[in-house]
Amino acid sequence: MKALGRTIFAGGLPYEAELQDLTMYFSDFGMVMAVKIPKARGRAGKRKGRIHKGYAFIEFEDPDVTKEVLDIKDHYLPRFPDHAFGVNTTSDPNERFKEISEKDANSKDHKS
């Protein structure tokens, strides 16, 4: 069996969820090293009141924490107790983090 990485994908998040919500929730499992929430872009996202795309990447210090988090089918943030979301593994989290960061930087460059 392939070893799990330290980063997970969390999908189906409430659009009102913030970085602090995810950091606090996942810190209960282990030390969170990074949380990345891709921002919504364009009129469609703003028109619907979306700040982000509804998913995030969470990186833990200890890869063993990943398995513990993945073993739970439905996750709930304390501020959104009626909104379940799921988690999954990522194929290459370092590349995905880099790609998202580059897109965020490029979108800021084009807004003048």
N, C-alpha and C positions, 0 to 999 in steps of 0.2 A: 504494500500500500504506500502511495506517495505521501511524504510528510506534508502537513499543512503549513501554509505560510503564516505570517503574523497579521495579515490584513484581511478583513472581511468586507463584503458588499452588503449594505442594508438598503432594501428597496421597499417601496410602498409607504414611505414616511409621510406624516401629516405635513402639508405645505407650510404650516405655521411653526413647525419644529425648528429649533435653533441649535447652533453649535453647542451651547451650554447644556441643552437637553440631552444630546447624544453623549457628550463627554461625561456628564454625571451618571447617566444610566449605565454606560459600558464600563465605567470605573468600578462599579460594583463587582465586575468579573475579574478585573486585573488592571495593571497600569496601562493607561491609554497614552500612546506616544503621539498620535496625530489623528485628526478628524478632518475630512475634506468633503464639503457639500457643494457640488457643482451648481452654480447660479443659473436661474432661468434667464433666457435672453429674448429679446424682441418684444413686439407688441403683444403677441399671444400670451406670453408669460405674465406680463405686467397687467394686461386686461383682466386676466383671471385672478389677479392678486397673488401670484406666485412669486416668492422670493428665490426659491431654488427648484430643482427638477424632481424632487421627491425621492432622491436616493443619496447615499453617502458611502464613503470608504472610511473604515476605522482601523487603525494600526495599533496593535498591542505590543508591549515590550516582550512578553513571553508567548511563544507560539502555542504552548499548551492551552492557553486561554481560548484560542480560536476554536478548538474542539468543544470546549464547554459551552461557548456561545452558540455554536452550530447545532448542538444537541437539543436546543430549545426550539420548538416549532414556531410559536408565535411570541413576539416581543411587544411590550407596551411601554411607552414613555410615561412617566408619572403625570405629566401635564395633559396627556391624551389617553386616559385609561380605556376608552372605547375604540381606539384605533390600533388594530394589530398590524405589525409589519414583519417581514421576513428577512433572513440573512442567508448569505451564501459565500462560498469561497471566491477568490479572484484568481484569474489565470496568471497575470504578471502585475501585481499591484504597484511596483516601482515605476513601470512604464505608464500605467494608468494615472498615477499621481502626477507624473511629469506631463503627460498629455493634457490633463485638466488644468494644471497650472499654466501651461503655455497658452491654452485657449483663453483663460481668464486674463492673462497679460495682454494678449492680442486684442481682446475686446476693449480693454481700457485704452489701448493705443489708438484705436479707431474712433473713440468718442472724444471729439474735440469741440 
